[in-house]
Amino acid sequence: MDIYLKKRRRKIILFFFAVLIGAASLWYTNWLTEKLSGEERKRVVLWAEATRRLASEDINPDQDLSLIEMISNQNTSIPLIVTNERDSILIHANITIPPNRKDEFLSGELRKMKLQNTPIEIFISAVQKQYLYYRESYLLRNLRLFPIVQLLVIFLFIGVAYLAFSASRRAEQNQVWVGMSKETAHQLGTPISSLLAWLELLKMQNTDETTILELEKDIDRLEKITARFSKIGSKPELLLTNLVEVIRYSVDYLKRRSPEKVKYEIVYDQSLTWEVPLNEALFSWVLENLSKNAMDAMNGSGKITFTLRQKDDLVYADVTDTGKGLQKSQFKTIFQPGYSTKKRGWGLGLSLAKRIVENYHKGKIFIRDSEINKGTTFRIILHKRPIKG
């Protein structure tokens, strides 16, 4: 559990730093655009003064005119409109006007400029005044969008890198699973052969039939477990199998090996057919694993209920216990390799169950609901028809 808490903390810290970097980038760009916006206003004010001087009669043609014309001609990026006191448009500059829509388009631009910036007054004479409206240049508008585009690119890169890393890690985990499973199957083969020999010896010594029968069942069980592990990594064969019979077989086996205070119940509609594509050896292992987890959660006393229902082409199998329940934060982490609520064990059971249901049977397994001190319900969703891929 500590491993996953540390991972979660690291993710939160990384997210915090990403937000901090994003906020700093936005703040800096905003500060920079405000400075540039101020510079643009100074240029517009200067343009307004040049316009006023050109309209007035108090200029020296030899000294002032060339400078004023240079100032007027230098503005090639800031869109602007000059109106009279009645809002009639007199001059416009740096505005691309679509054909056949000049008046309508300029009126719309004027409305936008009025909302964006305070107009600059141009006093042509003591009785005549004009207003200069403007908005940010194309370059400044793009600069405001730059941090957002930058953040999107950063997050896209992080997302692609995360997916690539996750795919690589899953591939590595798959190799570990396959290697460990096949080695386990190989190691089990020798003691099973030895047990079979001992069983034959006990039969020759007229050992009690009940003992022999139970030993045969357990050896048969070990052989099935070995077969399950040997199939991990290879594509299992899915055959149409009666799901109720698989559950009943697993329950019968578990009943003889469960505490007396653990009760089992199977709830299903007997009028329906319950055949689904299954690998019985692997799927029964999932049911038994869920049941054993339920027994641990109930401390050897309670009820485990298997509830089946159908909807369209799907079969829903719910496994409900009356145990101690789980926190919502555990709903996803409980299926991760190495996670365990018990002091002993490797925490691989539910992870392998998820792999069997989702990878091999193309179904779904998740915690439908859980309540502390009341119990937990695991839901398995299976397809009634084989799913390719």
Buried (B, 14 or more C-beta within 10 A) or exposed (E): EEEBEEEEEEEEEEEEEBEEEBEEBBEEBEEBBEEBBEEBBEBBBBBBBBBBBBBEEEBEEEEBEEEBEEBBEEBEBBBBBBBEEEEEBEEBBBBEEEEEEEEEBBEEBBEEBBEEBEBBEBEEEEEEEBBBBBBBBEEBEEBBEBBEEBBEEBEEEEEEEEEEEEEEEEEEEBEEBBEBBBEBBEEBBEEBEEBBEEBEEBEEEEEEEEEBEEBBEBBEEBBBBBEBBBBBBEEBEBEEBBBBEBBBBBBEBBEEEBEEEBEBEEEBEEEEEBBBBBBBBBBBBBBBBBBBBBBBBBEEEBBBBBBBEBEEEBBBBBBBBBBBBBEEEBBEBBBBBEBBBEEEEEBBBBBBBBBBBBBBBBBBBBBBBBEEEEBBBBBBBBBBEEEEE
